[in-house]
Amino acid sequence: MKVIHKTELLEQLRDFIRLKAPNAIETGRAEADLPALSYQSTSHPNKHVWIDVDADEIGIDLEDWNTDDEWDNTVSHETATTLEDAARVIEEWLAGGRVL
């Protein structure tokens, strides 16, 4: 079995998002957190995703900056086990979709 390092996985995820999520624009909010990425919607500026990668899954916090129910504006926490699923969830949310 090939071991993929987190930074390598993040780069693969970044490529998938670039191809599959045209509504996503990467932000600099995750620069200090190496195993994380941060994207904001190009069409719905209040929608944001925070992506955290660990060994078994990709965690995706769906944030709506118009909602203050949680301290970090998270309305849902989703998980994905594949890059394709992660990109799909991210695009659906950032394109204006509802909580999955």
One Martini backbone bead per residue (centre of mass of N, CA, C, O) as a GRO file, in nm:
protein
  100
    1MET     BB    1   0.097   0.036   0.022
    2LYS     BB    2   0.052   0.368  -0.030
    3VAL     BB    3   0.184   0.651   0.113
    4ILE     BB    4   0.016   0.953   0.200
    5HIS     BB    5   0.073   1.260   0.255
    6LYS     BB    6  -0.090   1.533   0.354
    7THR     BB    7   0.032   1.733   0.149
    8GLU     BB    8  -0.033   1.557  -0.097
    9LEU     BB    9  -0.338   1.544  -0.052
   10LEU     BB   10  -0.388   1.847  -0.065
   11GLU     BB   11  -0.294   1.882  -0.358
   12GLN     BB   12  -0.503   1.692  -0.480
   13LEU     BB   13  -0.748   1.846  -0.373
   14ARG     BB   14  -0.687   2.115  -0.503
   15ASP     BB   15  -0.712   2.005  -0.793
   16PHE     BB   16  -1.006   1.908  -0.775
   17ILE     BB   17  -1.128   2.180  -0.705
   18ARG     BB   18  -1.033   2.331  -0.956
   19LEU     BB   19  -1.205   2.135  -1.150
   20LYS     BB   20  -1.498   2.084  -0.970
   21ALA     BB   21  -1.499   2.400  -0.826
   22PRO     BB   22  -1.580   2.700  -0.962
   23ASN     BB   23  -1.686   2.848  -0.677
   24ALA     BB   24  -1.385   2.828  -0.580
   25ILE     BB   25  -1.175   3.018  -0.351
   26GLU     BB   26  -0.883   3.055  -0.221
   27THR     BB   27  -0.764   3.112   0.096
   28GLY     BB   28  -0.544   3.231   0.371
   29ARG     BB   29  -0.666   3.106   0.646
   30ALA     BB   30  -0.476   2.816   0.635
   31GLU     BB   31  -0.164   2.864   0.643
   32ALA     BB   32  -0.094   2.770   0.950
   33ASP     BB   33  -0.257   2.500   0.863
   34LEU     BB   34  -0.131   2.243   0.698
   35PRO     BB   35  -0.400   2.032   0.705
   36ALA     BB   36  -0.540   2.287   0.543
   37LEU     BB   37  -0.830   2.443   0.391
   38SER     BB   38  -0.963   2.746   0.217
   39TYR     BB   39  -1.298   2.847   0.104
   40GLN     BB   40  -1.474   3.061  -0.121
   41SER     BB   41  -1.732   3.201  -0.272
   42THR     BB   42  -1.797   3.364  -0.580
   43SER     BB   43  -2.139   3.380  -0.550
   44HIS     BB   44  -2.130   3.337  -0.209
   45PRO     BB   45  -1.963   3.517   0.026
   46ASN     BB   46  -2.090   3.365   0.291
   47LYS     BB   47  -1.949   3.113   0.178
   48HIS     BB   48  -1.764   2.848   0.348
   49VAL     BB   49  -1.464   2.640   0.374
   50TRP     BB   50  -1.326   2.387   0.591
   51ILE     BB   51  -1.033   2.182   0.550
   52ASP     BB   52  -0.955   1.857   0.693
   53VAL     BB   53  -0.681   1.632   0.717
   54ASP     BB   54  -0.659   1.288   0.762
   55ALA     BB   55  -0.596   0.956   0.741
   56ASP     BB   56  -0.927   0.874   0.672
   57GLU     BB   57  -1.029   1.183   0.621
   58ILE     BB   58  -1.245   1.452   0.514
   59GLY     BB   59  -1.301   1.756   0.660
   60ILE     BB   60  -1.611   1.963   0.639
   61ASP     BB   61  -1.681   2.297   0.689
   62LEU     BB   62  -1.985   2.460   0.680
   63GLU     BB   63  -2.013   2.808   0.609
   64ASP     BB   64  -2.212   3.092   0.742
   65TRP     BB   65  -2.169   3.437   0.787
   66ASN     BB   66  -2.495   3.480   0.860
   67THR     BB   67  -2.427   3.279   1.095
   68ASP     BB   68  -2.432   3.259   1.479
   69ASP     BB   69  -2.466   2.973   1.624
   70GLU     BB   70  -2.161   2.962   1.586
   71TRP     BB   71  -1.845   3.082   1.635
   72ASP     BB   72  -1.764   2.973   1.314
   73ASN     BB   73  -2.034   2.943   1.125
   74THR     BB   74  -2.123   2.655   1.146
   75VAL     BB   75  -2.375   2.428   0.992
   76SER     BB   76  -2.171   2.188   0.898
   77HIS     BB   77  -2.035   1.849   0.916
   78GLU     BB   78  -1.833   1.687   0.685
   79THR     BB   79  -1.750   1.377   0.515
   80ALA     BB   80  -1.472   1.229   0.331
   81THR     BB   81  -1.299   0.957   0.141
   82THR     BB   82  -1.284   1.130  -0.121
   83LEU     BB   83  -1.201   1.363  -0.349
   84GLU     BB   84  -1.466   1.367  -0.507
   85ASP     BB   85  -1.658   1.409  -0.265
   86ALA     BB   86  -1.534   1.669  -0.163
   87ALA     BB   87  -1.576   1.841  -0.420
   88ARG     BB   88  -1.884   1.810  -0.429
   89VAL     BB   89  -1.953   1.940  -0.157
   90ILE     BB   90  -1.813   2.210  -0.207
   91GLU     BB   91  -1.967   2.295  -0.462
   92GLU     BB   92  -2.254   2.280  -0.356
   93TRP     BB   93  -2.218   2.495  -0.135
   94LEU     BB   94  -2.076   2.733  -0.305
   95ALA     BB   95  -2.329   2.738  -0.517
   96GLY     BB   96  -2.590   2.740  -0.287
   97GLY     BB   97  -2.643   2.512  -0.127
   98ARG     BB   98  -2.749   2.313   0.106
   99VAL     BB   99  -2.753   2.133   0.358
  100LEU     BB  100  -2.683   1.782   0.342
   0.00000   0.00000   0.00000
